[in-house]
Amino acid sequence: MSYRLAASAEMLFLDLPFAERVRRIAGLGFEVEIWDWTAKDVDELVGTGATFSSMTGYVTGTLADPDGAGELLRTAERSLAVAERLDCPRLNVHGTGLDGRGLPVVPTETVTPAMWLTAARTLERLAALGERAGRVFTLENLNTAVDHPGTPFARAADTIALVEAVGSPHLRLNLDLYHAQIGEGNLVALVERALPLVGEIQVADVPGRCEPGTGEIHHPAIAAALHRLGYTGVVALEGWASGDPEQALDRFRAAFTPAR
């Protein structure tokens, strides 16, 4: 296949210490994704020798109000320093900060035109930080029906609009197809529309957010579309294991290995 596979150490091998999760995932041939770096021993992660594909690119802050935007940009600079140590190319952001339950720190019922403008300006500044550091920030779509109610700019259509408005190679999409299936559906057409803007793709099945083959999404059709379109980036499993984590990773790999 032309693309590479990664998996989230936040959601697999949960009985192991975090650095050991990273080693297990890397040892099985996958790149590794992590979330909040502030809760990790960064030196220990460097010592694993893993290839890190993506990490959370801010600590606190929001896109769409001036004070929150300033905080997001300040903590993004701190995140870039950690990304340099981990040699991690992509740093992920959302419409607003999320708490430990995945709920927005600043919930939003209505996104106003002023918020759209502020978000675009914040993302322009974020892309400039990424350009100076030689890194890419990715804006992730989320779902508001199940996991992240009240999150602004959550739909894939929203993140596409913002990334297109900024127009920088240092701001791309983190196209999460689990969230998109819940919020929008029609995933192959979404991939076709969004792929020129994509920095990475994340997957998990619906419902349950486990590995491919446990729900309603036909992941081999997505893999075939990515192969047809010549995608050369990363596809990451950001999902739980329905049972044994190694078996979950085997199912993920099988779903994204195009039939010959």
DRENPALUM-552987 format. One record per residue (C-alpha): residue number from 1; y, x, z. Coordinates in steps of 0.25 Angstrom, whole numbers. Layout:
residues N
NUM; Y; X; Z .
...
***
This chain:
residues 260
1; 0; 0; 0 .
2; 14; 4; -3 .
3; 20; 0; 11 .
4; 16; 6; 25 .
5; 11; -2; 37 .
6; 17; -1; 51 .
7; 14; -9; 64 .
8; 22; -12; 77 .
9; 18; -5; 89 .
10; 25; -15; 97 .
11; 14; -26; 94 .
12; 1; -18; 92 .
13; -8; -11; 102 .
14; 0; -17; 114 .
15; -10; -12; 124 .
16; -6; 3; 121 .
17; 6; 10; 125 .
18; 17; 10; 114 .
19; 16; 24; 109 .
20; 0; 22; 108 .
21; 3; 9; 100 .
22; 11; 18; 90 .
23; 0; 28; 89 .
24; -11; 18; 87 .
25; -3; 11; 76 .
26; 1; 24; 69 .
27; -13; 29; 70 .
28; -18; 17; 62 .
29; -9; 21; 51 .
30; 3; 12; 53 .
31; 18; 15; 55 .
32; 23; 10; 68 .
33; 34; 0; 72 .
34; 41; -1; 86 .
35; 52; -10; 92 .
36; 61; -6; 103 .
37; 61; 9; 104 .
38; 69; 9; 118 .
39; 56; 5; 125 .
40; 48; 16; 118 .
41; 46; 31; 121 .
42; 51; 36; 108 .
43; 46; 50; 110 .
44; 32; 45; 112 .
45; 33; 37; 99 .
46; 38; 49; 92 .
47; 26; 56; 97 .
48; 16; 46; 91 .
49; 18; 51; 77 .
50; 19; 37; 72 .
51; 27; 33; 60 .
52; 37; 23; 65 .
53; 41; 12; 55 .
54; 51; 4; 62 .
55; 58; 2; 76 .
56; 68; -7; 82 .
57; 82; -2; 77 .
58; 90; -7; 89 .
59; 89; -10; 104 .
60; 100; -21; 106 .
61; 110; -28; 98 .
62; 112; -39; 87 .
63; 116; -39; 73 .
64; 126; -50; 73 .
65; 136; -49; 84 .
66; 146; -36; 85 .
67; 142; -32; 99 .
68; 127; -34; 96 .
69; 128; -27; 83 .
70; 135; -15; 90 .
71; 123; -14; 100 .
72; 113; -15; 89 .
73; 119; -4; 81 .
74; 120; 5; 94 .
75; 106; 3; 97 .
76; 102; 5; 83 .
77; 108; 19; 83 .
78; 99; 22; 95 .
79; 87; 16; 88 .
80; 90; 25; 76 .
81; 89; 37; 85 .
82; 75; 33; 89 .
83; 71; 30; 75 .
84; 74; 44; 71 .
85; 65; 49; 82 .
86; 54; 40; 78 .
87; 57; 42; 63 .
88; 57; 27; 61 .
89; 63; 23; 48 .
90; 66; 8; 51 .
91; 74; 1; 63 .
92; 72; -14; 65 .
93; 83; -23; 69 .
94; 84; -39; 71 .
95; 96; -49; 71 .
96; 97; -47; 86 .
97; 91; -40; 97 .
98; 77; -46; 102 .
99; 73; -46; 116 .
100; 59; -43; 121 .
101; 54; -56; 117 .
102; 59; -55; 103 .
103; 71; -65; 106 .
104; 85; -62; 101 .
105; 94; -56; 112 .
106; 105; -64; 105 .
107; 99; -77; 99 .
108; 106; -83; 88 .
109; 105; -98; 83 .
110; 115; -97; 72 .
111; 118; -84; 64 .
112; 133; -85; 60 .
113; 139; -79; 47 .
114; 147; -69; 57 .
115; 133; -65; 62 .
116; 128; -62; 48 .
117; 140; -53; 45 .
118; 139; -46; 58 .
119; 124; -44; 56 .
120; 126; -38; 42 .
121; 137; -29; 47 .
122; 128; -24; 59 .
123; 117; -21; 49 .
124; 126; -13; 40 .
125; 129; -4; 52 .
126; 115; -3; 56 .
127; 111; 1; 42 .
128; 122; 12; 42 .
129; 115; 17; 55 .
130; 102; 17; 48 .
131; 107; 24; 36 .
132; 113; 35; 44 .
133; 100; 37; 52 .
134; 91; 36; 40 .
135; 84; 23; 45 .
136; 83; 9; 41 .
137; 86; -3; 50 .
138; 77; -16; 47 .
139; 82; -30; 50 .
140; 70; -38; 54 .
141; 68; -53; 51 .
142; 63; -61; 63 .
143; 58; -75; 65 .
144; 65; -85; 75 .
145; 54; -96; 75 .
146; 44; -88; 84 .
147; 48; -74; 88 .
148; 63; -72; 88 .
149; 71; -85; 89 .
150; 86; -84; 89 .
151; 86; -71; 81 .
152; 97; -70; 71 .
153; 95; -65; 56 .
154; 80; -67; 59 .
155; 75; -73; 45 .
156; 71; -63; 34 .
157; 82; -70; 26 .
158; 92; -66; 36 .
159; 88; -51; 37 .
160; 87; -50; 22 .
161; 101; -55; 20 .
162; 106; -45; 31 .
163; 99; -33; 25 .
164; 104; -37; 11 .
165; 118; -39; 16 .
166; 118; -25; 22 .
167; 112; -18; 10 .
168; 108; -5; 16 .
169; 94; 2; 15 .
170; 96; 5; 29 .
171; 94; -10; 33 .
172; 82; -16; 28 .
173; 73; -28; 32 .
174; 62; -28; 42 .
175; 55; -40; 35 .
176; 46; -46; 46 .
177; 36; -55; 39 .
178; 31; -61; 52 .
179; 45; -66; 55 .
180; 47; -70; 41 .
181; 35; -79; 40 .
182; 39; -86; 52 .
183; 53; -88; 48 .
184; 53; -89; 33 .
185; 39; -87; 26 .
186; 37; -84; 11 .
187; 34; -69; 15 .
188; 31; -64; 1 .
189; 43; -69; -5 .
190; 51; -64; 7 .
191; 45; -50; 5 .
192; 49; -50; -10 .
193; 63; -54; -6 .
194; 65; -44; 5 .
195; 57; -32; 1 .
196; 69; -24; -5 .
197; 76; -25; 9 .
198; 64; -22; 17 .
199; 63; -10; 27 .
200; 50; -15; 32 .
201; 41; -27; 34 .
202; 34; -32; 46 .
203; 22; -42; 47 .
204; 14; -50; 56 .
205; 7; -63; 54 .
206; 11; -77; 58 .
207; 9; -83; 68 .
208; 6; -73; 79 .
209; 13; -61; 74 .
210; 0; -53; 72 .
211; -6; -45; 61 .
212; -8; -50; 47 .
213; -20; -60; 45 .
214; -17; -67; 58 .
215; -8; -78; 53 .
216; -2; -85; 41 .
217; 4; -73; 33 .
218; -3; -68; 21 .
219; 0; -53; 23 .
220; -8; -48; 11 .
221; 2; -56; 2 .
222; 14; -49; 8 .
223; 7; -35; 6 .
224; 4; -39; -8 .
225; 19; -42; -10 .
226; 23; -29; -3 .
227; 14; -21; -12 .
228; 19; -29; -25 .
229; 33; -26; -21 .
230; 31; -12; -18 .
231; 35; -12; -4 .
232; 34; 3; 2 .
233; 39; 0; 16 .
234; 32; -4; 29 .
235; 25; -16; 33 .
236; 23; -17; 48 .
237; 14; -26; 57 .
238; 24; -31; 68 .
239; 14; -40; 74 .
240; 3; -41; 85 .
241; -11; -39; 84 .
242; -20; -52; 85 .
243; -31; -43; 91 .
244; -34; -28; 89 .
245; -22; -21; 85 .
246; -29; -11; 75 .
247; -36; -24; 69 .
248; -22; -30; 67 .
249; -17; -17; 60 .
250; -29; -17; 51 .
251; -26; -31; 47 .
252; -11; -28; 45 .
253; -15; -16; 36 .
254; -25; -25; 28 .
255; -15; -36; 26 .
256; -5; -26; 20 .
257; -15; -18; 12 .
258; -13; -24; -2 .
259; -26; -28; -9 .
260; -30; -19; -21 .
***
